[in-house]
Amino acid sequence: MRVMISERGNKFKVIEHIILKNFWEYYVLENEFEEDKDLGYAYVMGFENEFGYFTYNEITPYIMSRTSDLTDIMPAQGFEWEDK
């Protein structure tokens, strides 16, 4: 887990990074209210960059890269890692 900070100073705990075959990137965020293990919450960089819910079941066939080792992962555009 790494903390990503927005340009406005908001902090988000990133627990996983996923890249789909269409090169959309999912910065999966820790979600305290999550009970359904198929449902995730992420900052998604795609056609539009936005926060939102997704289902792992829906994106799994399109996953090209998936890791929880965020050591060598760049932060999302407009963000930086807290521990840089």
C-alpha positions, 0 to 999 in steps of 0.5 A: 500500500502507498499513499497517493496525494492529489495536487490539492493535497487529498490523500488516497491509500492505493492497494493495487495497480491494474492495467487493462488491454486498452491501457486504462489504468486502475489505482485501486483504493482502500475502501473501508465500507466494502463488503462485496469482494467483487466490487472495487473502488479506484481512480481510473485513468482512461477516456476520462480520469475519474474515481468510481466503482468497478467489478473485478468480474467485469475487468478480469478478462481484460487485465494485462498487468496486476500488482500490489507491489507499488514500488516501481509504479508511477502515481496517477497523472496529477498525483504524487506518492507521499513517500517519494 
